[in-house]
Amino acid sequence: MSKIKNNLDSIKNYETIFVGTPTWTSTISPPIRAFITMVDRKDKTIIPFGTNKGRAFGKGLKIFEELCKGGNVLKGYSKNLRIKKKRCLNVYNN
């Protein structure tokens, strides 16, 4: 599992935490998994969101819920960031 070097004490000042992750093989990324396990989730509202390039959030929300025991995990959001080549070329050519 990834390790986070910074001190995360300031997170205790927040009631709501938005946690975003790229989707890695239909799940959350290792650095975000490390972050979640390092912070105190008790009495926190956690709002997960993910980005992907074709695959949905997959089992990511379920993993968020499992890792965030003691916190209130709201419905997650996933956004597909796939850009079609033709549309991308139009942006650069205009």
Summary of the structure (lengths in Angstrom):
residues: 94
radius of gyration: 15.8
end to end distance: 44.0
largest distance: 50.7
contacts: 236
relative contact order: 0.20
helix: 33%
strand: 24%
